[in-house]
Amino acid sequence: IWKNRVQYGKGSDTVTKIICHRGYSGRYPENTMLAFQKAVETGADGIEMDVHLSKDGEVVVIHDERVDRTTNGTGFVKDMTLLELRKLNAAPTYAGEASVQKIPTLEEFFSFLEPTGMSVNVELKTGMFEYPGLEEKVWALTEQYHLQERIIFSSFHGQSLLRMKE
């Protein structure tokens, strides 16, 4: 869990926000619906998560460009369809309630997040691959779920952020 202190105005008044990195990833498989649900249960103010595009153009929630580290599969996210990605287990090293988790779509995540009132930091993972159309799809979902006032977009790729701003 990240704890970010943000100071607004003058003086010593501060507002502290608790942002769960990839959901409650310290205890549950990162960027899974279980990790996001557990982040809500902790009372966190927000969630940071990561998005890529699948081969068939679906916005999926996963940190790495490759599925190797966080799933029981191998290969690049961009080379797999959503159906292929959904066949992978995103919790291969966890037992119990986390034993089988699927890679979620951004739409599933936004549908879950909308009623919680939480903020979200969507990291556009466009450093290695640009994913044409990613920003437009992410923005369309942001509007569909009315999250414009509760969202931060981040990326290590400046052009991606400029496209989001447009």
Number of C-alpha atoms within 10 A of each C-alpha: 18 14 13 11 11 10 12 10 7 7 7 8 10 12 10 12 15 18 23 27 22 26 27 28 18 12 12 22 25 25 29 26 22 20 24 26 16 18 24 20 10 12 12 20 18 25 26 23 25 23 24 27 30 22 17 12 17 19 24 23 29 26 20 16 20 16 21 14 13 21 21 14 17 12 11 14 22 19 15 17 15 21 10 13 22 16 13 19 18 28 20 17 13 14 9 6 9 17 14 17 23 18 23 20 22 24 18 12 18 17 14 14 20 15 9 11 12 17 22 21 19 20 20 26 25 22 14 10 12 16 19 12 12 22 21 13 15 21 16 12 17 19 11 13 16 13 19 13 10 14 17 13 18 18 15 13 15 12 13 21 17 10 12 16 10 7
